[in-house]
Amino acid sequence: MPLILNNFVKFSILIFGLFILVPSEQRGVLVIILALAAVLSFFVKKKIRFLKHVAINSTLLLIYAFSLLHTFSIDLVAKKFETALSIIIIPICFALIASNNASVFSKKITQRLGYVLMFSALVFSFYIFIIFAYLGYFNGNVSYQYCLTYLNIKLPLIKDHPIYLSIILAVSILFSFSKLLSQQALNNKKRLLIVLALILITFTLFFMSRKGVILALIISLIVIIYPWLKKKSKKTIIVFTTSLSLVITVLFFLPQVQKRFSELFNTSTYTKNDETNSTNNRIQIYNCAVDLIKEKPFLGYGIANDRNALYTCYKENLYYLFENKYNTHNQYLSLLMKSGLLGLTFFIFFIVYNIKIALKFNDNLYLSIILFYLIIFLFENVLERQNGIIFFAFLFNFFCFKNSSKFTKQNS
C-alpha cells in the first residue's frame, strides 16, 4: 500500500474527530472523503471481505425500506433514503478499507481519533462560551433558552441542535477517559492536559444541560472506569471515586442543570400537563405513542404515516404538542411506530451483534459507546436526522471493523 494512500485513509478516518466543528449542512463531505479513501484502497488490492458486517450494520436501512412499503410518496421515499444513505455507505467504506488496508486499524488510530475529538470539543467549548457572552447571557440580557435556540438556528458555521452537540461532547469524554485510564504510560504533563480538557468539556456538557445525554454518559462511563478500578488499591479507588463524585455533584448545582433535573423529582410532572416541562411533554408523547403502537404492533404505520397518527393523537389530546410537531423522542418507540415489532427485532439484532464483537475483543470503549447510545435512544430519535445517523454509523462501524480486522490479521 503506497504511503501517501495509507496516510490519506488515516486522514479520512481522523477527520471525523472534527465532526462537531464541521457545519451541519456540510458533514456529508466527511462521508465522501471516507468513500474516496475506501475506493482507492480497493483498487490497490481489489479485495472485499466482512460482507456479514456490512449487511448487519446496514440493518437500519432495511428497516426503513420495509416501513416505506406503507408509503406511496416517491418524494418522501427519496428524501428518507437520502437521509439514511450513510447507514450503508459507511459500513461499505470500512469493509473496503479493512479488506485492503487493515494496517490503518492500529492502536494509534483510536488514540489519535480520541485526541482529535478532544481537541475539537475543547475548541467548541471555548466557542460556545464566547457566543453566550456575545449574546449577553452572562450579563442577564438574554435567557438561557434563547441561547439554546440560537445554537440550533443561528449559530455561525456550526448551527446544530443542542442534543446532537451534547452527544458529540459526551463521546469525546468517553474517548478521553479511556485514554486517561489506559495501561499505556502517560507522562504527568499529558495526563494533566487530558484532565484539564475533561473538566472543561464536562462543564460545557453540563452547562448545555441535556438530561438524557448526561445520564447516559454517567452510566456508560462505568464500563470504562470499573475494569480500571478493579486493578487498583482501595486507597486509589476511594480517592478516585470521591473526586469524581464531587466534580459531578458540583456540576449538578449549575442553575441550568438543577432546573432541568428538578423536573424528575416534581410530583406535578407526572400528574399534570405542563408544556413548559420537558419531562412532562415526553410522558404525554410516550402515552400517545404506546396507545398507537397497541393498535398496529407487528408491522407499524410506516414512515410519514407514523407521524400523521402521532399528530392526530396530539391534536385530540395535547394541542401544544401538535403545534410543535414533536416526534416520539424515543428511538425504540419510533421504530415500533414505523415498522412494528419486526423492525425493532432487526434493530435489536444489530445492536446485540455489535455488543458481541465488543465483548469478544474486550473493547471497553466500544462497549461504553454502545451503552451510551442505548440509553440516549430512550430519550431521543437520534437516527432520524442525518447528523445523528452519520456520527452513529461512523462510530459503530469504526470499532466493528477495527476489531474484526485485528482478528483477521492475527489469524492470517
N, C-alpha and C positions, 0 to 999 in steps of 0.2 A: 504494500500500500504506500503510494507516494506520500512523503512527509507533509507536503502542502495540503493534500486532500485529508490526511489524518487530522491535521490542525483545524481544517475547515469543519469537519464533522464535530470535533470537540466544541468549536465555537458555536455551531448550530444548536448544541445542547445547552451550553453555558449561558447563551443569550436569553434563555427562558428565565434565568435568575433575575433579569431586569424587568420582568413582567409588570410589576406594579408601576414602573416609570414609563412604560410604553403607552401612548394614548390609546384609550379603549377601542376606538374605531380602527386602529392600525395593528392590533395584536395578531390578526390573521397573518401578517407578514412573517411572524416568527415561525408559523407552521410552514409557510412557503420556503423559508430558508432551510428548515429541517428536511423538508421534502427534497429540495435540491441536493443537499448533502447525502441523503439516502439514495437517490437515483445515481449520483456519481459513484457512490460506494458500490452499488450493484454492477455498474458497467466495468468495474475493475476485475471482480471475480465471478460475477454472474451466478451467485448462489441465492437461494431463497429457502429459509427454514422457519421454524417457530410459527407455522401456519395455525396451529391449535391456539396459541396465544392470541394471534390476530383475530381469529373467529370469536373467541370467548370475550376478549376485551372490546369487541365491537358489538356486543350484545345489545347495548342501549339503542343502537341504530336499528337493529332488528325489531326491538320493542316498538319504537316509533313508527317503523314501516307497517307493522301489524295494526297499530292503532289508527293509522291513516286509512285503513280499509273502510272505516266508518264515515270517512270524509270524501266528498266528491269535488272539492275545490282544488283545481290544478295550481292556482297561485299559492294557496295555503300549503300544499304539499311541497312545492318548490322552496318556499320560504323556510319551512321546518327542516328540510334536508340541508339547506344551505347553512342553517344554524348548527346542525348536528354533524356536519361533514367531518369535522375534526375527530369525531369518535372513531372513524375508520381510517382516516388518513394517518393519524399519529401512530397507531399500532403497526400499520404497514411500513411506515418510515423506520421505526425501531427494529422491525423484523429484518429489513434490508440492511440496516447498519450492523445489527448483531450477527447476521449471516456472513457479511463480507468484511467487517472491520471491528470485530469483537474486542480488539485490544484497547479501544477507547473507553471501555467499561472497566477501568481500573479503579482502585480505591480513591485515587486522586480526583477523579471526575466528580464523585459525590462530595468530597471535601471542597473542591473549587466551586461547585454549584452552590453549596452552603454559604461560602464566603460571598459569592455574587448576590445571593438572596439577602444576606445580612447587610451588605453594602447598600443595596437598593432600598431596603427597608429603613435604614438609617437616613438616607437622603430624603425619602418620602416623609419620615418623621419630622425632620427639620422643616421641610416644605409645608407640611400641614400646620405647624405652629406659626410659621411666618404668615400663612394665609389667614389663620384665625386672628392673628394680631392685626393684619391689614384690614380685615373686615370690622374690627373693633370689638371682638368678643371679650378680650381681657379688660377692656375699658368699660364694659357693660353697655355698649352701644347697640349690639345686636344679640339675639338669643342663640342658645346652643343649637336649637332645632334649625334655625335659619342657616347656620354654618354647615350643618349636615346636608341640608337641601342644596346648598351651594356646591358641595363636593360632588353631588350627583348630577347637577345640571350645568353649572358654570365654571367649575374648577379648570383653570387654564392647563392645557395639554392633556392632563390625565382624565378628569371627568368620569367618575365611576361611582357606583352605589357603595355606601359605607360598608355594607355586608361583604362585598367581594374584596374590597381593600383590606378589611379586617382579616379575612381568610388568608390572604397572602402574607400579612404580617404574622399571623399565628404559625403558618408553615415555616416562615423564616426563623421563628423562635424554636420550633422543633428541630430544625437543622442545627441551629446554634447550640442548643442544649446537647444534642447528640455529639457534636464536635467537642464541646467543653468536657463532657464526661467520658469521652472515648479513651481507650487504653494507650493511645499514641501520646508520646511525650510532647507537652507544650511548655515552652519557656514561660516564665512569670509574666513577661510583657504581653505575649499573645493572649494568655489566659485572662489578664486584667482587661485587655481591649475587648475581648469577647463578652466578659461580664458587664462592662460598661455599656456595650452595644445592646446586650439583652435587657438591661434595665431601661434604657431609653425606648427601645422598640415595644417592650411590655407596657411601659407607661402610656405610649401612644395608643396601643391596642385598648387598654382600659379607658383611656380618655375618649375613644370613639364609642365605647360602651355598648357593644353588640352582645347581648346576654348569651345567645346561643354559641357564639364563637368563643367567648371567654370560658364558658362551662366546658365546651368541647376541648379546648386547649388544656385546661387544668386536668381533666380526666386522661387525655391521651399522653400527657407528659409522664404519667405513672409508668407507662410501658418503657420509657427511656430511663427513668430515674431508678425504678425498683431493681433491675438487674445490677446496676452500678452500686446501689446501696448494700446489696447482699454480700458484696465482697469487701465492705468497709468495716472498720471498728465501730463499736457502739458510740464512742465519743464523736466520731465523724458523722454518724447517722443523726445524732441529736443536734449537733451544730448545724448541719445542712438543712434538715427538715425545719428546725426552728427559724433559721434565717429566711428560708423560702416562704414559710407561713407568715412571717412578719411582713415581708415585702408584699405578698398578696393581700394581707389584711389592710395594710396602709393604702394600697391601690383601691380597695373596695370602699374606702372613705372618700374617694373623689365624688363631688356632688352629682356628676352625671351618672356614675355607676350606682350610687346609693339610690337615686330616684328610680332608675330602671329596675333594679333588683328588688326594691321595696314592694313593687307590684306583686311579686311572687308570694309575699307574706301578708298581703292585704286581703282580708276575707271578702271584701266587696268585689275583688277581681273575679271571683268565682260565683257570685250571686247576682250581680247587676250588669247591665250592658253599659259600657263606657267607651266611647270612640277614642278618647284620649289615652286609654290604657292599652298598650300594645299586646300585653299578655291576654287581656280580656278579648281583644279582637281575634287573637289566634284561637281561643277557646270557641268563640262563635263560628269561626271559619271551619274548625275541625268538626263541630257538631253538624254543620251543613254537609260537609264532605262525607262524613260517616253515614249520614242518612241516605245520601245519594248512592254511595257505594253499595249499600244493602239492597238497593233496587236492581243493580247490574253488577253483581260481584265477580263474575267469571271472566267476562270479556270487556267490561268497562264501557265508556261512552265514545271513545275515540278522540283524537286531537281536535280542538275547537269545540266539539260538542260538549266536552267536559267543562270547559269554561262557561259555555252558554247555560248549562244546567246549574252550575255554581252561582252564576249571576242571577238566575231566576230565583234560587233559594234566598240569596241576599235581598233581592227586591221585595220578596214577600215577607221577610222576617227582620232584616237589618239593612235599611236603605243606605246608611252611610258606607257600608262595605261595598254595596253595589256602585255607589258614586265613585269610589276609589279603585274599582275593578281589581280587588285583591285576588291573588291566586291562592292555592291551598296552604302555602307556607309550610309545606311538609312534602319532601320528595317521595316518600313512600305512599302517602295518600294521593299524590299527583299521579303516580304510576298506576295505582289502583283505579283512579278515575279514568285514565286514558286507556289502559289495556287490561284491567282487571287482575285477578289472581294469577292468570297465565303470565302476564307481563312482569308482575312483581316476583314470581318464581324464577324467571330467567335472570332478573336483575340480582336476586339473592345468590344464584348460582355463580354469577360473575364475581361478586364480592367474595364468596367463600373460596373460589379458585385462587384469587389473589392473596387471601389470608393464608392459604396452604403454602403458597410459594414463600411468603414472608417467614412463616414458621419453619419451613424446611431449611432455609438458609440463615435462620437466626438473625434476621434483619429487623432489629427493633425500631429503627427509624421508619422503615416501610410500614411496619405493623402499626406504629403510632399514627401515621398519616391516614391509614385505612380507618382506624378507630375514630380519628378526628372527623373524617367525612361522614362516617356512620351516625355520629351524634349531630353534626350540622344538618344532615338530611331530616332530622326530626323537627327542625325549625325553619328551613329554607328550601326553596326549589332551585338549588344550585345548578342543576343540569338542564335548565330551560333558557339560559342566556349564553350566548357564545363565549363570553369571557369566563364564565364558570365552567363550561364544558372544556375549553382549551386547557386551562390550568389543571383541572382534574385529570383529563386524559393524559397530559404530559407526565404528571407525577406518577400515576399508576403504571403507565407503560414504561417509563424510565426505569423504575425499580424492578418491574416484572422481567424485562428483557436484560437488565444488568445482571440480575441474579442468575437467570437461565443461561446466559452466555458464559458466565463464570463456570457453571456446572459443565457446560459443553466443552470448554477449554480444558478443564481438569480431566475429562474422560476421553479426550481426543488423542 
